[in-house]
């Protein structure tokens, strides 16, 4: 059985999408390769410049066309392709996906806050993470990139019952092909 994607710690940097994409690719490689999410983030931001765009889609395209740097090496890993997965189809998916989710929902469930408290505290944006496994019909486990001291040793859990069409906490998801 493959190991789950490792928990990264992006610290204060904004490269959650790079950490998530690298985590899924490392899982697929399953050979101990360590990808460099910091260089990957810097390259994607250089391509974007000051334009507003979906950084995850730009990063996926960059990983397909130019690869992701391997730590301490001149090598690059290219993904063959990626495809969007409908947010409602994430539950029960057989392997890790890059997902954009409302991280406040994950914190609410990890801290066992009520739904009312969650709605009051909801953040404005979303955060890229790695869906790693289905725990039950209604709960999935997600690897975050804020280190192992956050949440449940770096993971958090989302309940399907909180997913509503007008207030989705999974906003996008992508499957990656190596």
Buried (B, 14 or more C-beta within 10 A) or exposed (E): EEEBBBBBBBEEBEBBBBBBBBBBBBBBBEEEBEBBBBBBBBBBBEBBEEEEEEBBBBBBBBBBEBBBBBEEEEEBBEBEEBEEBEBEEBBEBEEBBBBBBBBBBBBBBBEEBEEEEBEEEBEEEBBBBBBBBBEEEEBBBBBBBBBBEBBEEBBBBBBBEBBEEEEBBBBBBBBBEE
